[in-house]
Amino acid sequence: MFSIGITRPRRVVGVLTSAVVSTLLGLPAAWLFGPAETPAATAVPHRAQWLAEPLSPPDPTSAAPSTVAGFFARVPAASAEDLADRFPDIVGRLDGAPVRLRYRANRIVSPAHAGRQILLYDRAGDGRIAEVIGNLSTADRIVVLVPGVDSVLANFDTGHGGRLRRAPSWQAHQLYDQIHAQDPSARAAVIPWLGYDPPEGVRRDALREDRAVAGAAALDRFVDGLSTARPEATITVIGHSYGSTVAGLAAAGLNAQVHDLVAIGSPGMGGARTVSDLHSQARVWAGSAPNDWTRRIPGVQVFGVGHGRLPCDRAFGALALPSEDVDGHDGYFLDGSSALRAMAAIVVGGAGDPR
């Protein structure tokens, strides 16, 4: 995720500002404004063998989560478990597959995580992982946390640079605990979702949206998979930093069960100038710490560089998420922060206003 101390925020603001100025002068830099680089697709291991199975399972690269769910609903439980045991790399990441089977498959893929509820695990490249905190099988409130730049499998639990406050899993536990502090009876599940390939550092990829576009498609699909498991649940999507750019680009395609979108420490939500540009029926919230360096990023998008107006800008039209006491770009999930309390209240309160 964008983080003070790891990416020199003043340099980032300077680079983006210079890029905008260069563009206006008609002198765009080729490295910044050149053709988009499509993120490499993650290969699906043993796909040919999977498709050759007598049960005719759906293609993991193209089948909609609803199609996947329909297939497993028709298959005897013993046969489904056999598929999970023989093709754990497929079932463990297959949106729409029963949650219990994904947990089972990922225990095989990563024995080190055997005591945890892993919905996605992929070692390829920088890695991908999604973990459920809480009981997804009974949850009527689900939160999906989308992290940003420099989040990888290796620091999912420890945080970039070894700072715990930057760790997606730690942030999810913080929010889960705050939800239950406000409502001990809440049936909630919080999912830190590292299901895309964030940019490495604040370089070209972080200033553009190629990675976010790919991440948005994956996020839409993941949320569709959640809806097959919990069709009555209310879903909240929270994007931190570049993760909010992913959420903004995903917004129009997100399942109708998503009632709230929250952007914290956001550099922009996918080029949107106002909430209406997101084309979503969800409520949109934005919070930014007084000293969050992303406040100094120009709220523009020129030739694919930049992410649009900052959602904390009043002109964007988002509901204000309390953040006045938050310290820095990575302080939103710290104990006692107004932002943490407000995010939990959004989840617990549903239609209520946590402000």
C-alpha positions as CSV (number, residue, x, y, z in Angstrom):
1,M,0.0,0.0,0.0
2,F,1.2,3.6,-0.4
3,S,3.1,4.2,2.8
4,I,5.1,7.0,4.4
5,G,8.7,6.0,4.9
6,I,8.8,3.6,2.0
7,T,8.1,5.6,-1.1
8,R,9.1,9.2,-0.4
9,P,5.7,10.9,-0.8
10,R,7.1,14.3,-1.7
11,R,8.9,12.7,-4.7
12,V,5.6,11.0,-5.7
13,V,3.7,14.3,-5.7
14,G,6.5,15.9,-7.6
15,V,6.6,13.2,-10.2
16,L,2.9,13.3,-10.8
17,T,2.8,17.1,-10.9
18,S,5.7,17.2,-13.3
19,A,3.9,14.6,-15.5
20,V,0.8,16.8,-15.6
21,V,2.8,19.9,-16.4
22,S,4.8,18.1,-19.1
23,T,1.6,16.9,-20.7
24,L,0.1,20.4,-20.8
25,L,3.3,21.6,-22.5
26,G,3.0,18.8,-25.0
27,L,6.1,17.0,-23.8
28,P,4.9,13.7,-22.4
29,A,7.5,11.2,-21.2
30,A,7.4,7.9,-23.2
31,W,7.9,5.8,-20.1
32,L,4.9,7.4,-18.3
33,F,2.5,7.9,-21.1
34,G,3.4,5.0,-23.4
35,P,1.2,2.0,-24.2
36,A,-0.3,0.2,-21.3
37,E,1.4,-3.0,-20.1
38,T,-1.2,-5.7,-19.6
39,P,-0.5,-7.5,-16.3
40,A,0.4,-11.1,-16.9
41,A,-2.5,-13.5,-16.3
42,T,-2.0,-16.1,-13.6
43,A,-1.8,-19.5,-15.1
44,V,-4.3,-22.1,-14.0
45,P,-2.4,-25.3,-13.2
46,H,-3.8,-28.6,-14.4
47,R,-6.6,-26.9,-16.3
48,A,-6.6,-29.5,-19.2
49,Q,-6.9,-32.4,-16.7
50,W,-9.7,-30.6,-14.9
51,L,-11.7,-30.0,-18.0
52,A,-11.3,-33.6,-19.0
53,E,-12.9,-34.8,-15.8
54,P,-16.1,-37.0,-16.4
55,L,-18.2,-34.6,-14.3
56,S,-17.5,-31.8,-16.8
57,P,-16.5,-29.1,-14.3
58,P,-16.7,-25.5,-15.5
59,D,-13.7,-23.8,-17.1
60,P,-11.9,-22.0,-14.2
61,T,-10.7,-19.2,-16.6
62,S,-14.1,-18.2,-17.9
63,A,-17.1,-19.6,-16.0
64,A,-19.1,-17.1,-14.0
65,P,-19.3,-17.7,-10.2
66,S,-23.0,-18.5,-10.5
67,T,-22.1,-21.3,-13.1
68,V,-19.5,-22.7,-10.7
69,A,-21.9,-22.6,-7.8
70,G,-24.5,-24.4,-9.9
71,F,-22.1,-27.1,-10.8
72,F,-21.1,-27.9,-7.2
73,A,-24.8,-27.8,-6.2
74,R,-25.4,-30.7,-8.6
75,V,-22.3,-32.8,-7.7
76,P,-22.4,-35.3,-4.8
77,A,-20.5,-34.1,-1.7
78,A,-18.0,-36.9,-1.9
79,S,-17.3,-36.1,-5.6
80,A,-16.8,-32.4,-4.8
81,E,-14.4,-33.2,-2.0
82,D,-12.5,-35.5,-4.4
83,L,-12.1,-32.7,-6.9
84,A,-10.9,-30.4,-4.2
85,D,-8.3,-33.0,-3.0
86,R,-7.0,-33.7,-6.6
87,F,-7.2,-30.1,-7.9
88,P,-6.6,-27.9,-4.9
89,D,-4.9,-25.2,-7.0
90,I,-8.1,-24.8,-9.0
91,V,-10.8,-25.3,-6.3
92,G,-8.9,-23.2,-3.8
93,R,-9.2,-20.1,-5.9
94,L,-12.4,-20.8,-7.8
95,D,-15.0,-18.1,-7.2
96,G,-18.4,-19.6,-6.7
97,A,-17.1,-22.9,-5.3
98,P,-18.4,-23.7,-1.8
99,V,-16.5,-22.0,0.9
100,R,-15.7,-25.2,2.8
101,L,-14.2,-26.7,-0.3
102,R,-12.0,-23.7,-0.9
103,Y,-10.8,-23.9,2.7
104,R,-10.1,-27.6,2.3
105,A,-8.2,-27.1,-1.0
106,N,-6.1,-24.3,0.4
107,R,-5.1,-26.4,3.4
108,I,-3.5,-28.7,0.8
109,V,-2.0,-25.9,-1.2
110,S,-0.5,-24.2,1.8
111,P,-0.1,-26.5,4.9
112,A,1.4,-23.6,6.7
113,H,-2.0,-21.9,6.7
114,A,-3.9,-25.0,7.7
115,G,-5.3,-23.4,10.8
116,R,-6.7,-20.4,8.9
117,Q,-9.7,-19.8,6.6
118,I,-8.0,-19.2,3.3
119,L,-10.3,-18.4,0.3
120,L,-7.4,-17.8,-2.2
121,Y,-3.8,-18.8,-2.2
122,D,-1.4,-18.4,-5.2
123,R,2.4,-18.3,-4.9
124,A,2.9,-17.2,-8.5
125,G,4.7,-13.9,-8.9
126,D,4.3,-11.7,-5.8
127,G,1.5,-14.0,-4.7
128,R,-2.2,-13.7,-4.0
129,I,-4.2,-14.5,-0.8
130,A,-7.5,-13.8,0.7
131,E,-8.4,-14.9,4.3
132,V,-11.7,-14.9,6.1
133,I,-11.8,-13.5,9.6
134,G,-15.0,-14.7,11.3
135,N,-17.6,-17.2,10.2
136,L,-18.5,-16.6,6.5
137,S,-21.1,-19.4,6.5
138,T,-23.3,-17.5,9.0
139,A,-22.3,-13.9,8.2
140,D,-24.9,-11.4,7.2
141,R,-22.3,-8.6,7.1
142,I,-19.3,-9.1,5.0
143,V,-16.3,-6.7,4.5
144,V,-13.8,-6.9,1.8
145,L,-10.5,-5.0,2.4
146,V,-8.5,-4.1,-0.7
147,P,-4.9,-3.2,0.0
148,G,-2.6,-1.1,-2.2
149,V,0.9,-0.6,-3.5
150,D,3.7,-3.0,-2.2
151,S,1.2,-5.5,-0.7
152,V,2.4,-9.0,-1.5
153,L,1.9,-12.5,-0.1
154,A,5.2,-12.3,1.8
155,N,4.1,-9.3,3.9
156,F,0.4,-10.1,4.2
157,D,0.8,-10.8,7.9
158,T,3.8,-8.6,8.7
159,G,3.3,-5.4,6.6
160,H,5.6,-3.8,4.1
161,G,8.8,-2.9,5.8
162,G,7.9,-5.0,8.8
163,R,5.4,-2.4,10.1
164,L,2.4,-4.3,11.3
165,R,-0.1,-1.4,10.7
166,R,0.5,-1.9,7.0
167,A,-0.4,-5.6,7.1
168,P,-3.7,-6.5,5.4
169,S,-4.4,-9.4,7.8
170,W,-3.7,-7.2,10.9
171,Q,-6.0,-4.5,9.5
172,A,-8.8,-7.0,9.0
173,H,-8.4,-8.3,12.6
174,Q,-8.5,-4.7,13.9
175,L,-11.8,-4.0,12.0
176,Y,-13.3,-7.3,13.0
177,D,-12.5,-6.7,16.7
178,Q,-14.0,-3.2,16.5
179,I,-17.2,-4.5,14.9
180,H,-17.7,-6.9,17.8
181,A,-16.8,-4.2,20.3
182,Q,-19.7,-2.2,19.0
183,D,-22.0,-5.2,18.6
184,P,-20.9,-8.4,20.3
185,S,-23.7,-10.3,18.6
186,A,-22.8,-9.2,15.1
187,R,-22.6,-12.0,12.5
188,A,-19.7,-10.5,10.5
189,A,-16.8,-11.6,8.4
190,V,-13.9,-9.5,7.3
191,I,-11.8,-10.5,4.3
192,P,-8.5,-9.0,3.5
193,W,-8.4,-9.6,-0.2
194,L,-5.0,-9.5,-2.0
195,G,-6.5,-11.0,-5.2
196,Y,-4.6,-8.8,-7.7
197,D,-1.1,-7.7,-8.4
198,P,-0.5,-4.2,-6.9
199,P,2.3,-2.0,-8.2
200,E,5.7,-2.3,-6.7
201,G,6.6,1.1,-5.3
202,V,5.2,4.4,-6.5
203,R,6.5,4.2,-10.0
204,R,4.8,4.2,-13.4
205,D,2.4,1.4,-12.6
206,A,1.2,3.2,-9.4
207,L,0.6,6.5,-11.3
208,R,-1.4,4.6,-14.0
209,E,-4.4,2.3,-13.7
210,D,-3.4,-0.8,-15.7
211,R,-3.0,-2.9,-12.5
212,A,-6.1,-1.5,-11.0
213,V,-8.2,-2.4,-14.1
214,A,-7.1,-6.0,-13.8
215,G,-7.7,-5.9,-10.1
216,A,-11.2,-4.4,-10.5
217,A,-12.2,-7.3,-12.8
218,A,-10.9,-9.8,-10.2
219,L,-12.7,-7.9,-7.3
220,D,-16.0,-8.0,-9.2
221,R,-15.7,-11.7,-9.7
222,F,-14.7,-12.3,-6.1
223,V,-17.7,-10.4,-4.8
224,D,-20.0,-12.3,-7.1
225,G,-18.6,-15.5,-5.6
226,L,-19.3,-14.2,-2.1
227,S,-22.9,-13.6,-3.1
228,T,-23.4,-17.2,-4.2
229,A,-22.3,-18.3,-0.7
230,R,-24.3,-15.6,1.2
231,P,-27.0,-14.2,-1.1
232,E,-28.7,-12.3,1.8
233,A,-25.6,-10.7,3.2
234,T,-24.8,-7.0,3.0
235,I,-21.3,-6.3,1.7
236,T,-19.0,-3.4,2.3
237,V,-15.9,-2.8,0.2
238,I,-13.0,-0.8,1.7
239,G,-10.1,0.3,-0.4
240,H,-7.0,1.7,1.1
241,S,-4.7,3.9,-1.1
242,Y,-4.3,2.2,-4.5
243,G,-6.8,-0.3,-3.3
244,S,-9.4,2.4,-3.5
245,T,-8.5,3.0,-7.1
246,V,-9.3,-0.7,-7.7
247,A,-12.6,-0.4,-5.8
248,G,-13.5,2.7,-7.8
249,L,-13.0,1.0,-11.1
250,A,-14.8,-2.1,-9.9
251,A,-17.8,-0.1,-8.5
252,A,-20.0,-0.2,-11.6
253,G,-19.7,-4.0,-11.8
254,L,-20.0,-4.8,-8.1
255,N,-22.9,-7.0,-7.0
256,A,-26.0,-5.2,-5.7
257,Q,-25.3,-6.7,-2.3
258,V,-22.5,-4.1,-2.0
259,H,-24.2,-1.3,0.0
260,D,-21.1,0.7,0.9
261,L,-17.8,1.7,-0.7
262,V,-15.2,3.2,1.5
263,A,-12.0,4.9,0.3
264,I,-9.3,5.7,2.8
265,G,-6.0,7.5,2.0
266,S,-7.2,7.5,-1.6
267,P,-5.2,8.9,-4.5
268,G,-8.4,8.8,-6.6
269,M,-11.1,6.3,-7.6
270,G,-10.3,5.3,-11.2
271,G,-10.5,8.7,-12.8
272,A,-13.8,9.6,-11.3
273,R,-14.5,13.3,-10.8
274,T,-17.7,12.8,-8.8
275,V,-19.5,9.9,-7.0
276,S,-21.9,9.7,-10.0
277,D,-19.0,8.7,-12.2
278,L,-18.7,5.5,-10.3
279,H,-22.1,4.3,-11.6
280,S,-22.8,2.5,-8.4
281,Q,-25.9,2.5,-6.1
282,A,-23.7,1.9,-3.1
283,R,-23.1,4.7,-0.6
284,V,-19.6,6.1,-1.1
285,W,-17.5,7.2,1.9
286,A,-14.1,8.9,1.9
287,G,-11.6,9.6,4.7
288,S,-8.2,11.2,4.7
289,A,-6.0,11.9,7.6
290,P,-5.0,15.6,7.9
291,N,-1.3,14.6,7.3
292,D,-1.9,11.9,4.8
293,W,0.5,12.7,1.9
294,T,-2.0,11.6,-0.7
295,R,-3.9,14.9,-0.1
296,R,-1.1,16.6,-2.0
297,I,-1.5,14.6,-5.1
298,P,-3.1,16.6,-8.0
299,G,-6.7,15.4,-8.4
300,V,-6.4,14.9,-12.2
301,Q,-6.1,12.2,-14.8
302,V,-4.2,13.1,-18.0
303,F,-3.6,10.5,-20.8
304,G,-4.0,7.7,-18.3
305,V,-1.8,9.2,-15.6
306,G,-3.3,10.1,-12.3
307,H,-6.5,8.8,-10.7
308,G,-8.9,11.7,-10.9
309,R,-10.3,13.9,-8.2
310,L,-9.4,12.9,-4.6
311,P,-12.6,11.5,-3.0
312,C,-11.9,13.5,0.2
313,D,-12.5,16.6,-1.9
314,R,-15.9,17.9,-1.1
315,A,-16.6,18.4,-4.8
316,F,-16.4,14.6,-5.2
317,G,-19.6,14.2,-3.3
318,A,-18.6,11.3,-1.0
319,L,-19.9,11.0,2.5
320,A,-17.2,12.1,4.9
321,L,-15.6,9.3,7.0
322,P,-14.3,10.8,10.3
323,S,-10.5,10.8,10.1
324,E,-9.4,14.0,11.9
325,D,-7.4,12.1,14.5
326,V,-5.8,9.6,12.1
327,D,-2.0,9.9,12.0
328,G,-0.5,9.5,8.5
329,H,-1.3,7.3,5.6
330,D,-1.3,4.0,7.5
331,G,-3.1,5.0,10.7
332,Y,-6.7,4.3,9.8
333,F,-6.9,0.9,11.5
334,L,-5.1,1.9,14.8
335,D,-6.9,1.3,18.1
336,G,-9.0,4.3,19.0
337,S,-9.0,6.0,15.6
338,S,-12.2,7.7,14.6
339,A,-11.9,6.1,11.1
340,L,-11.8,2.6,12.6
341,R,-14.8,3.2,14.7
342,A,-16.7,4.7,11.7
343,M,-15.9,1.8,9.4
344,A,-17.2,-0.6,12.0
345,A,-20.3,1.5,12.5
346,I,-21.0,1.4,8.7
347,V,-20.8,-2.4,8.9
348,V,-22.9,-2.8,12.0
349,G,-25.4,-0.1,11.3
350,G,-26.3,-0.9,7.8
351,A,-28.4,2.0,6.8
352,G,-27.4,4.2,9.7
353,D,-24.9,7.1,9.6
354,P,-21.8,6.5,11.7
355,R,-20.9,10.2,11.8
